[in-house]
Amino acid sequence: MKIPLMGAVKSLGWSSSFLSALSSEWVFTRASNASFFNSAGVLTTAGSNVPAIEFDPVTLAPKGVGLWGQITNGVANPRFEGATPGTPGTAPASTQQPTAGGNLSNITLVGVGTENGIPYVEYAFTTSGAVNFEFNLVYTASCTSAVGQAWTGAFYARLTGGSNANVVHNVMIYELGGVTGNSYAAFVPNGASLNTQRFSRTYTNIQAGTAYQQMRYNVGASGAASWQIRIGAPTLTQTAFVPPVILPPAGTPGVATRAADSLVLSAAAFARYVNPAAGTVFVDGAVVYPDAANAQFFAEMDDGGYNNRISAFLWYTNPSVICNVGGTQVALLHALPVATSGVYARLGCRWNNAGVSISNDGSAPSIGACVPALPTTFRLGSTAGGAGVLNGYIRNIALYPAALTDAQLQAGSNVGAAMP
């Protein structure tokens, strides 16, 4: 929609919200399905090239459009298909349940199902004394890995019976193939809805001979205990952050990949709303993991490549703007505060023949000399080549066909204010 500019500026700007749907001005692509939580907190599926407008499953607050890089879930059966209830029952395909014996006096596979759209398997355990055991979610050598890689294991868990007395629950990641290494993260499940309880562990492999990765639900019981637990939608990914849920289609268990998202302003909308010679953009967004080793792009205006571009992005967690002209980086500016995981920020970026400027969350603008070449494309969440993925959410943007003043840029970048 058209909205008036701030203050005494009389031109018109254009804003777009990603809190409920994508307008037709945007071209979205993704070469796979994607799982996401809808406005009711239910895990659902968006088809190929259909954007996922994501919501917080706890608060039901809208997060915006999810923009993620390509991520593969190394768990071969995250829907727990092929299980047979019983005592002990038959474990889901591609998993391995413990065997009763010693102080682990009882194992019952209660069943499988879905809660809030999350596929789960439910077990009941009884111990008569101290014992340590594991339910292996990935236990073969199928999930290849190497030393130095960061891996994150995550699953949903809900206590459906008994209690946590004398029990320590853990998300456990193993590196194997040489010297075995592992890492634990303890968690305390309760009876709240499954979609509100996701637990994770991130681990960087340290053993030179590492060849593959495993993930387990690990239990350390210090004495007699009895509990019943649901484990849902496990993921094991080569990421340093907790990814979105990634599931294969029902009935076809196997390792699944969520393809990268791409969001580009249509050519017609670019011609209608963007002034390549002088303009201002504000972007509301959040990253799930401020990456200290890689850039993460909120918005970029470019020539279809890297030669001529203006980009608002995180440069190793610092809100920044870069300007390339003729293949040469002419300006790189930074602003404070640095990004925080899951916290929405608003980056304001201005360009004209005097240079480029950036303001973040109401900070004083940083200004650098750069006369940008005329770009042809405006995109969100990555660069022209698909690198620099955001791995997060964009909820609003506003575009102006004029270079706003320093005061307007600073006021407009205040994330606590209404979108200008």
Helices and strands as residue ranges (DSSP letters): E 2-4, E 12-17, E 26-29, E 34-37, E 43-46, E 53-55, E 62-67, E 71-73, E 104-115, E 118-128, E 131-138, E 150-162, E 167-176, E 181-187, G 194-196, E 198-204, E 212-221, E 224-237, E 256-258, E 262-265, H 267-273, E 279-287, E 295-302, E 309-315, E 318-325, E 328-334, E 345-352, E 355-360, E 366-368, E 377-380, E 392-400, H 406-412
